[in-house]
Amino acid sequence: MTRVFVYGTLKRGGSNHAWLASQQFLGAARTAPGFTLYLLGDYPGMVRVANDQAGVTGEVWLVDDACLQQLDELEGVAEGLYERVPIKPASPFDDQPVETYLYLGSLAGHAALGAEFRI
């Protein structure tokens, strides 16, 4: 089982939430500072930003191996669109590293969203 931080369409109410429907919701969370969101069309991408002070809001889910593999496919990990990386979220999961997806593509022409993607 793996803890995964989601921040976009995988969140409850999001268009891709069905991918997590059979998994365990652990709670709302925020990343530590150093991350921000960009709007990439109908979905966001999270990137590292050295001068960010807010972090990104989202949810932490406990997912099984089969779900994690499906999420990797959805996020285009093999194609290099996103990479799955471990991060340490802020409260309330300070002592529990989680996996999340960082966007690897160009940000040219994409608007910065900041800390939250509203469903």
Secondary structure, DSSP 8 states (H G I E B T S, - for coil): -EEEEE-STTSTTSTTGGGGTTSEEEEEEEB-SSEEEEE-SSSEEEEE-TT-SS--EEEEEEE-HHHHHHHHHHTTTTTTSEEEEEE-B-TT-TTS-EEEEEE-S--TT--EEES----
